[in-house]
Amino acid sequence: MFAVTILGNNSAVPTNERYPTSQVVTYHDRLFMIDCGEGTQMQIARYKIRRSKIDHIFISHLHGDHYFGLIGLINSLSLIGRVNPLYIYGSPQLKEIIDLQLNCAATVLNFKIIFTPLLPESTGILLEGKDMRVHYFNTQHRIPCFGFLFEEIKNKRKILPDKARESGIPAAYFSQLQQGKDCINKEGELIKNELVTEPPTPARKYAYCADTLYDEQLIPHIYQSDLVYHETTYLQDQLHRATQRFHSTTLQAATIALKANVKKLIIGHFSSKYEDINSFEEECKTIFPNTELAVQGATFCI
Ligand SMILES: [Zn+2]
């Protein structure tokens, strides 16, 4: 399973039943949290997210609507007995903020926080496992801000079990087949790899573009992603206000999705001034039809 679940989709002020930004990416049985606005713990409970499975938390930037829930979550994880280290990624001052909050309360956590600072204007790979890698990249906001790309690693070929059996290849050789090697069967014949395997399925990608102005420099980072989240704080008639506040409008987000040739766009970070958010989807669809609202509780499979 590779999916993203929306916990909060509002900007600055929690309102209209909408919580500030937070999402959880699920990859098989591992959970990765992106941003942790105020109230995220309540949303975790509401949508039955297994919080003990969250080992990595990525904070895009230090505006409160993206991290005011973090210290509460850290505290709760300790109270419920977490012992595994928690990996947190964010601007360098985030570490100072967390330490200050813990020190003021004389709180000693049961687990270690392993903090990776994201330096302004930097970009690269934050995390790389056997089957998943997480990149980060800059977005254009009033303070340093980062987007994240979750990319599957698929380098094993798929074995066609019936064909492999017919060709008399013992199961012990299957891992060699997955690596693309040819094999000798029980009769001593050379079996070409492509006869018994298929190329790996294409690696899937999810890109989270955080808070940002309209910025075509995002395009190479998110190019051809299966799913992209882009903020739409305002409808198009508020273009001026969006630009002033380093945010994007509906048509700007849709244009980025179109130019980046992505499969699907989800939109969020709605300004508190909007009670009804359906027009956001309608406006985006005039440019990029495969757009959906990042509704709280929704899970988008990638
Ligand atoms: Zn924000």
Residues whose N, C-alpha, C, O or C-beta is under 5 A from the ligand:
A	BS01	ZN	S11 H63 D65 D211
